[in-house]
Amino acid sequence: MGKLSSILSIIVAVLALISSSAVFIVDEREQAILFQLGEVVDVKTSPGLYFKIPVAQNVRYFDSRILTLDTEEPERFITSEKKNVLVDFFVKWRIIDVKQYYISVRGDENLARTRLAQTVNSSMRDEFGNRTVHEVVSGERDRIMEIMRQKANVDAKKIGVEVVDVRLKRVDLPQEVSDSVYRRMEAERKRVANELRSTGAAEAEKIRADADRQREVILAEAYREAQKIMGEGDGQAAAIYADTFGKSPEFYTFYRSLEAYKKSFKDRGDMLVLEPSSEFFKYLNNPAHNSENKK
């Protein structure tokens, strides 16, 4: 009985082993190729549970997700201006025909990456060679990436893969070129700054000259107006004096004498050398006559 039980256990184990080797699972992230004696007999691209002949058939799995080819070091390219630029880029790709992929590159992902890198480098060299530094840096960057994707995709389909996207991460000038460009840009900025300063100085001088001219015109107008007012005032004063003189000549003479005294003795240091009996002192020497005249 015990011997029979052992035999049954062995048989069950063998059947379980055979059953496990007769099925395989493909999940949604994979594709699979079924081989029989080294020959491709079937391709499984949909997820699920599948059967195979144990021992005689074997399965190899391939990633169906979008993969990334990223350069470790920037690549050097030459623009239409014969300027060297360093380009850092990456490529997004995926397997779309797993059988062709296996036949072309033996299913080796490293070989596929090398093939894609060579294709992208070739198309990038052509595109950069037809464009200036400005165009590859900013002007036509999006267009360049789309052209490279299309060109790379044409060659990639020959090995059963699709290029989803090509992106330029960075486009730089080599250090020696960057220094030269920086010096040229610095000189150009200085030239522009000097032109702006010269223009500003000329404008400032023009504004100052115009302001001086306006100042002279304003002063001349003001002087003319002042002289006009003074002339009118003097005329009115003369008319008043004449009218006053006509009404009271003696009072007018007295008033004018007081004005003369005020101006003559305005400062203590002023000195007059005249005879006391001079006509100038008439009203000082004869106050009584002055009082009578006031009356």
Residue, then its C-alpha position, 0 to 999 in steps of 0.5 A: m500500500g505504501k509503495l503504491s502511494s509513493i508511485l502515485s505521488i511520483i506520477v502526480a508530480v510528473l504530471a504537475l511538472i509536465s502541466s506547468s511546462a505546457v502552459f505559459i502566461v503573457d501579461e499586458r506588458e509583454q509580447a512572446i515568441l514561441f519557438q520549436l527546435g529554434e524556429v519561430v512557430d507563433v507570436k503572442t501579443s495579447p495577454g493571457l494563458y497559452f499552451k505549448i509542447p513541453v521540451a519541444q517548445n520554448v518561449r521568449y518574452f519581450d517588453s512591449r512598453i515604451l522604452t528610452l534610449d538616452t545618450e550618456e554623453p552629448e554628441r558633437f555636430i556641425t552647423s551650417e556656419k561650421k560651428n560645433v555644438l554639443v547635443d544631448f537627446f533621448v529617444k522613446w521607442r517600442i517594439i511593434d513587430v516582435k518577430q521582425y525584431y527578433i529576426s533583425v537584431r536577434g531580440d537583443e535590446n542593446l543591438a536595437r539601441t545601437r541601431l536607433a542611435q546610429t539612425v538618429n545621429s545620422s539624421m541629426r547630422d543632416e539637419f544640423g548641417n543645414r541650419t544655423v546655431h540660432e535655428v537649432v537652439s530655438g528657431e526651428r528646434d521643434r521642426i528638427m525633432e519632428i523631422m528626426r523622429q520621422k526619419a528614424n522611424v522609417d529605419a526603425k520599422k525595418i527592425g520591427v520597432e517604432v520611434v515614438d518621439v525624439r527630444l533634444k534635451r540640451v544644445d550647447l556650444p563647446q567651451e572654446v566656442s562659448d568663450s568666443v561667442y561670449r566675447r563677441m556678444e559682450a563686444e556687441r552689447k558694449r557697441v550698442a550701449n555706446e551708441l545708446r549713450s551717444t544718442g542719449a547725450a545728443e538728445a540731452e544736448k538738444i533738449r538743453a539747447d532748446a531749454d536755453r532758447q526758451r529761457e532766453v525767449i521767456l526772459a526777453e518777453a519778460y524784460r520787454e513786458a517789464q519795460k513796457i509796464m515801467g514805461e507806462g508807470d513812468g508815464q502815469a507818474a509823469a502825468i500825475y506829477a504834471d497834474t500836481f504841479g499844475k494845481s500847486p507848483e510850490f507843493y510840488t517843488f517841496y515834495r521833490s525837494l524832500e525826495a532829493y533829501k531822502k536820496s541824498f542822505k540815505d546812508r550815513g556815509d554820504m557827503l555833500v559839499l554845498e554852500p548852506s545858502s544853496e537853493f538845495f537847502k531852501y526848505l531846510n533853512n527856511p522851515a517857516h516858509n515851508s509851513e506857510n507853503k503847506k498852509 
